[in-house]
Amino acid sequence: MARIDPLGIGEVDDEIRHLCEETERQSGTSASTRTYARNPGVLKALTAYRAALAKEGAIDPVLRELVRIKIAGLNACRF
């Protein structure tokens, strides 16, 4: 059970909705993004940070995804 409930998709503005839809497409859920959407400035900063990490990283994208999958499995993460 979440400690802070995520906003509904209809409660966020268009820019945030786009981020939620992209997150949903990539990971299967946008609950985390919709929770961060309670503070749009934080969400936008976090999104920029994650994009920079993905763009600037030296690890091959295929290997990075395999690591993400392994970490998710170790943590019993459904996504």
N, C-alpha and C positions, 0 to 999 in steps of 0.2 A: 504494500500500500504506500502510495506516495505521501511524503510529508507536505509537499506543496503541490497542489493540483495544477496540471497544465491547463493553459487557456484552451478554449474551444477554437477550432479553425476559423469560425465566424467572428471571433473576438479580436483577431489580429489584423493589422493593416496590410495593404497589398504587398509591400516590400517584405514584411515578416512572413506573410502567407507563402510567398515565393520560396523563402528559405525553408519553411516547413515542408512544402511539397518536394523540394529537392532532397531534404533529409529523408523523407518518407520513401522516395524513389531509391535512394542509396542503401538505406538500412532497414526498411520495412516498418519503421515507426517514426513519428515526429514528436513523441511525448516529451522527450528531453528538450528539444528545440522550443516547443510550445510552453514549457515551464520557464526556460530562460527568457521567453518573450514577455514575461511579466516585467522585465527590465530591458527594453529594446537596445539601449546603449551597450549593455553587457553582451547581449546576443550578437550584435553587429561586431563588436570587438573580438569576441570568441570566434566568430565565423571568419574574420580576416586573419586571425592567428592560425586557425586550422588550415586555411587556404595557403598561407605562407609556408607552413610546415610541409604540406603536400607538394607544393611547387618547388621548394628549395631543397627538399630532401635528397640525399645521396643514395638512398636504398632503392633498388629496382622496384617498380610498382607491383610486380607480381609477387616478389618476396614480401613486400610490405603487407599485401592482402593476406598472404599465408600466415604471417605473424599475427595479424588481426584476428583471423579465424582461430588460430591456436589459443590466443589469449581469451577470446570469447568462450571457447570450449572449457578452458581451465577454470573460468569464473562462472560456468553454467549460465552464460548469457544467451538468451534465445535469439538475439539479433546479431 
